[in-house]
Structure formats: C-alpha cells, structure tokens
Amino acid sequence: MTALQVADWRRRNFALYSAVRSNSDAASAHANWRAGRDEMFATHPASPLLPEDRREFSGLPFNDYDPAWRFEASIVPGAGLPGEGRRMEVETGTDGVVPFDLLGTVEIDQVGTLDVWRLASYGGGIFIPVKDALSRVSGGTYGGGRYLIDTVKGADLGAGSAPESLVLDFNFAYNPSCAYDPAWACPLAQAGNTLAVQVPVGERYGASA
C-alpha cells in the first residue's frame, strides 16, 4: 500500500467517527460505523486483511449493540507528564519505539479500571486499549486486546458531560491491525488495561458468540 492510500484510510476512519459523534442514536451510529468499516475492510487498498482473507470476507464479527456497555467516565489524574511518572514504550516494526505516558485512570462501574495513555510523540493523542476475560477464548476477543480509544487514528467517541470525562462505549471496541496481518506491530493492552470481566460486545475474533 502507498502512503496516500494509508492517508485515505485514516481520512475515512476520522469521517466514520465524526458521524458517530454527531448521531444522538448510539445504536444507529454503531450500525453505520460497522457498515463503513466492513466496506473499508472489503474494498480499500489499505485494508489490514490479507489477500486470502479478503476473498472470503463477509463482514467483521460483532454481537448486537447493547446500551448497557456505554459509559461516561472521568479521568482520575496520574503521574503522566512528559518525562515523569509511568511510561510505556512499545517496540514496533514500522514506527520504531512508540512512547506513551500515563495520564490517569478511568473507573467503570461493575467493569473495572483502565489506564488512560497519552501518545508522547508527534501528533499526541489519547489511547485506551482493553483486554477482557474473553481474550483467547474461541469465538471471543483478540488475545492482545482491542482498542477502545485511539484519537491519533480518529477513534474518538467524544467528551462526556462531566469535566475531564470521556465517552467509553465498549460496543465500539475494535481489533488492532496486527490481529489480521502479522506484518503490523501494534501497542497491546498491558496489566492496567486488562479487565477481569467478560466484555461480550465490540469486535470479536472469529465467529460471533
């Protein structure tokens, strides 16, 4: 794929999430987002699907939208200033070492706590991966975890109603590119982004349950 094709993929992804944020009907927004992603995965030259997988592709595996998995959560600040506190450095094959600084955490009622990261390199951005108890279960979720928020790639559900809060809708959790093509090296969910509970919504890995 070319740089311009990747740029077009990003452009389309930003547009999908912009449409989600402007739609007050979360279930409708989710359905449109899924349809847009399916079309991109099936036809776009920057699709992460391998050629042999694209030939058999009929849509990404999801369960039905469940509003019980949509939350607003305020960030509890942590030591995450550049050069201070906790840092996660991710070795990738395409972008070298990618640094993330811990901004804080979000506490989600009856679900658990997730670390909130700031991309500490060019472009900045908020990053929240998530790994749940369905990880590595047949028909469950991707073993390395999924992405809930990754604003530098456009995956942004917007601010919550309270100050310093985010919309966290697990129905929009999606697999990183490395789930489909091993040539990609992706930041994966670490201990602070691992939940003890099963998250039965969002993109699955294999057949839907």
C-alpha positions as CSV (number, residue, x, y, z in Angstrom):
1,M,0.0,0.0,0.0
2,T,1.1,3.6,-0.6
3,A,1.4,6.5,1.8
4,L,-1.6,8.1,0.0
5,Q,-3.7,5.0,0.4
6,V,-2.9,4.9,4.2
7,A,-3.8,8.6,4.4
8,D,-7.1,8.0,2.7
9,W,-7.9,5.1,5.1
10,R,-7.2,7.5,8.0
11,R,-9.4,10.2,6.4
12,R,-12.3,7.8,6.1
13,N,-11.8,6.5,9.6
14,F,-12.0,10.0,11.0
15,A,-15.2,10.6,9.0
16,L,-16.8,7.4,10.4
17,Y,-16.1,8.6,14.0
18,S,-17.3,12.1,13.2
19,A,-20.6,10.7,12.1
20,V,-20.8,8.6,15.3
21,R,-20.3,11.7,17.5
22,S,-23.0,13.6,15.6
23,N,-25.6,10.9,15.8
24,S,-27.6,11.0,19.1
25,D,-28.9,7.5,18.5
26,A,-26.0,5.3,19.6
27,A,-27.3,2.1,18.2
28,S,-27.9,3.7,14.8
29,A,-24.4,5.3,14.9
30,H,-22.9,1.9,15.7
31,A,-24.7,0.2,12.8
32,N,-23.4,2.9,10.4
33,W,-19.9,2.6,11.8
34,R,-19.9,-1.1,11.3
35,A,-21.2,-0.8,7.7
36,G,-18.5,1.7,7.0
37,R,-15.7,-0.4,8.5
38,D,-16.9,-3.5,6.6
39,E,-16.8,-1.6,3.3
40,M,-13.3,-0.4,4.0
41,F,-12.0,-3.8,5.1
42,A,-13.5,-5.4,1.9
43,T,-12.5,-2.8,-0.7
44,H,-9.9,-0.4,0.5
45,P,-6.3,-0.9,-0.7
46,A,-5.0,-0.1,2.9
47,S,-7.2,-2.8,4.4
48,P,-5.3,-4.9,7.1
49,L,-6.9,-8.1,5.7
50,L,-4.5,-10.4,3.9
51,P,-5.5,-11.1,0.3
52,E,-6.6,-14.6,1.0
53,D,-8.8,-13.4,3.9
54,R,-10.3,-10.6,1.9
55,R,-11.6,-13.1,-0.7
56,E,-13.7,-14.8,2.0
57,F,-14.6,-11.7,3.9
58,S,-18.3,-11.1,4.6
59,G,-18.1,-8.7,7.5
60,L,-16.4,-8.2,10.8
61,P,-17.9,-10.3,13.7
62,F,-19.9,-8.3,16.2
63,N,-22.8,-9.0,18.5
64,D,-25.8,-6.7,18.6
65,Y,-25.5,-3.2,20.1
66,D,-26.0,-3.3,23.9
67,P,-26.5,0.2,25.5
68,A,-25.6,-1.3,28.9
69,W,-21.9,-1.2,27.7
70,R,-21.9,2.6,27.1
71,F,-20.4,4.7,29.8
72,E,-19.1,8.2,30.6
73,A,-16.1,8.2,32.9
74,S,-13.9,11.0,34.3
75,I,-10.1,10.6,34.2
76,V,-8.5,10.4,37.6
77,P,-5.2,12.1,37.0
78,G,-1.9,10.2,37.4
79,A,1.8,11.0,37.1
80,G,1.8,11.3,33.3
81,L,3.7,14.5,32.5
82,P,6.3,14.0,29.7
83,G,9.5,12.6,31.2
84,E,7.9,11.9,34.6
85,G,5.9,9.1,36.2
86,R,5.0,6.0,34.3
87,R,5.9,5.5,30.7
88,M,5.1,2.6,28.3
89,E,7.4,2.2,25.3
90,V,6.2,0.0,22.5
91,E,8.7,-1.5,20.0
92,T,7.1,-1.6,16.6
93,G,8.4,-2.9,13.3
94,T,7.1,0.1,11.3
95,D,7.4,3.1,13.7
96,G,10.3,2.3,15.9
97,V,9.8,2.7,19.7
98,V,6.4,4.5,20.4
99,P,6.3,6.1,23.8
100,F,3.1,6.6,25.9
101,D,2.8,8.5,29.2
102,L,0.2,7.6,31.8
103,L,-2.4,10.4,32.1
104,G,-4.5,8.6,34.7
105,T,-7.3,6.1,35.0
106,V,-11.0,5.7,34.4
107,E,-13.2,3.7,36.8
108,I,-16.1,2.0,35.1
109,D,-18.9,0.8,37.4
110,Q,-19.1,-3.0,37.7
111,V,-16.5,-3.3,34.9
112,G,-13.1,-2.2,36.3
113,T,-10.4,0.3,36.0
114,L,-8.5,1.2,32.8
115,D,-5.3,3.2,32.3
116,V,-5.5,6.2,30.0
117,W,-2.4,6.9,28.0
118,R,-1.1,9.9,26.1
119,L,0.9,9.3,23.0
120,A,4.2,11.1,23.8
121,S,5.4,11.6,20.3
122,Y,4.4,13.5,17.2
123,G,0.7,14.0,17.0
124,G,-0.1,13.3,20.6
125,G,-3.5,11.6,21.3
126,I,-5.4,9.6,23.9
127,F,-5.0,5.8,23.8
128,I,-7.1,3.3,25.8
129,P,-6.7,-0.4,24.9
130,V,-8.7,-3.1,26.6
131,K,-8.3,-6.8,27.2
132,D,-11.1,-8.7,28.8
133,A,-11.8,-12.2,30.1
134,L,-13.0,-13.4,26.7
135,S,-9.4,-12.9,25.4
136,R,-8.1,-16.1,23.8
137,V,-11.4,-17.8,24.2
138,S,-12.6,-19.5,21.0
139,G,-15.0,-17.1,19.3
140,G,-14.1,-14.5,22.0
141,T,-11.9,-11.4,21.7
142,Y,-8.4,-10.9,20.3
143,G,-5.7,-12.2,22.7
144,G,-3.7,-9.0,22.6
145,G,-6.7,-6.8,23.4
146,R,-8.8,-4.4,21.5
147,Y,-8.7,-0.6,21.1
148,L,-11.5,1.5,22.8
149,I,-10.0,5.0,22.1
150,D,-7.1,5.9,19.8
151,T,-7.6,9.5,18.9
152,V,-4.5,9.8,16.7
153,K,-6.2,7.3,14.4
154,G,-9.5,9.0,14.6
155,A,-11.1,6.5,17.1
156,D,-12.7,9.1,19.4
157,L,-16.2,8.8,20.8
158,G,-16.1,12.3,22.2
159,A,-16.2,14.0,25.6
160,G,-18.6,13.1,28.3
161,S,-20.9,15.6,30.0
162,A,-18.7,16.0,33.1
163,P,-15.4,17.8,33.0
164,E,-12.3,15.7,32.1
165,S,-14.6,12.8,31.1
166,L,-14.8,10.6,28.0
167,V,-17.5,8.5,26.3
168,L,-16.4,4.9,26.6
169,D,-18.6,2.6,24.6
170,F,-17.4,-1.0,24.5
171,N,-19.6,-1.7,21.5
172,F,-17.1,0.2,19.5
173,A,-14.0,-1.8,20.8
174,Y,-12.1,-3.0,17.7
175,N,-9.2,-5.2,16.9
176,P,-5.8,-3.6,16.0
177,S,-4.4,-4.2,12.5
178,C,-2.0,-6.9,13.8
179,A,-4.9,-9.1,14.6
180,Y,-5.3,-9.6,10.8
181,D,-1.8,-9.0,9.4
182,P,1.3,-10.1,11.4
183,A,3.4,-7.5,9.5
184,W,1.9,-4.9,11.7
185,A,3.3,-4.3,15.2
186,C,0.6,-2.8,17.5
187,P,0.6,-1.5,21.1
188,L,-1.2,-4.1,23.1
189,A,-3.1,-4.0,26.3
190,Q,-0.9,-4.2,29.4
191,A,-1.9,-5.1,33.0
192,G,-3.5,-1.8,33.7
193,N,-5.8,-2.2,30.7
194,T,-6.8,-5.8,31.5
195,L,-10.3,-6.5,32.9
196,A,-11.4,-9.5,34.9
197,V,-14.9,-9.4,33.5
198,Q,-16.1,-10.6,30.1
199,V,-17.0,-7.8,27.6
200,P,-19.4,-9.5,25.2
201,V,-19.7,-6.6,22.8
202,G,-17.5,-4.9,20.3
203,E,-15.5,-6.6,17.6
204,R,-14.9,-10.3,18.1
205,Y,-12.0,-12.5,16.9
206,G,-13.6,-15.3,14.9
207,A,-17.2,-16.2,14.8
208,S,-19.7,-14.1,16.8
209,A,-21.0,-15.7,20.0
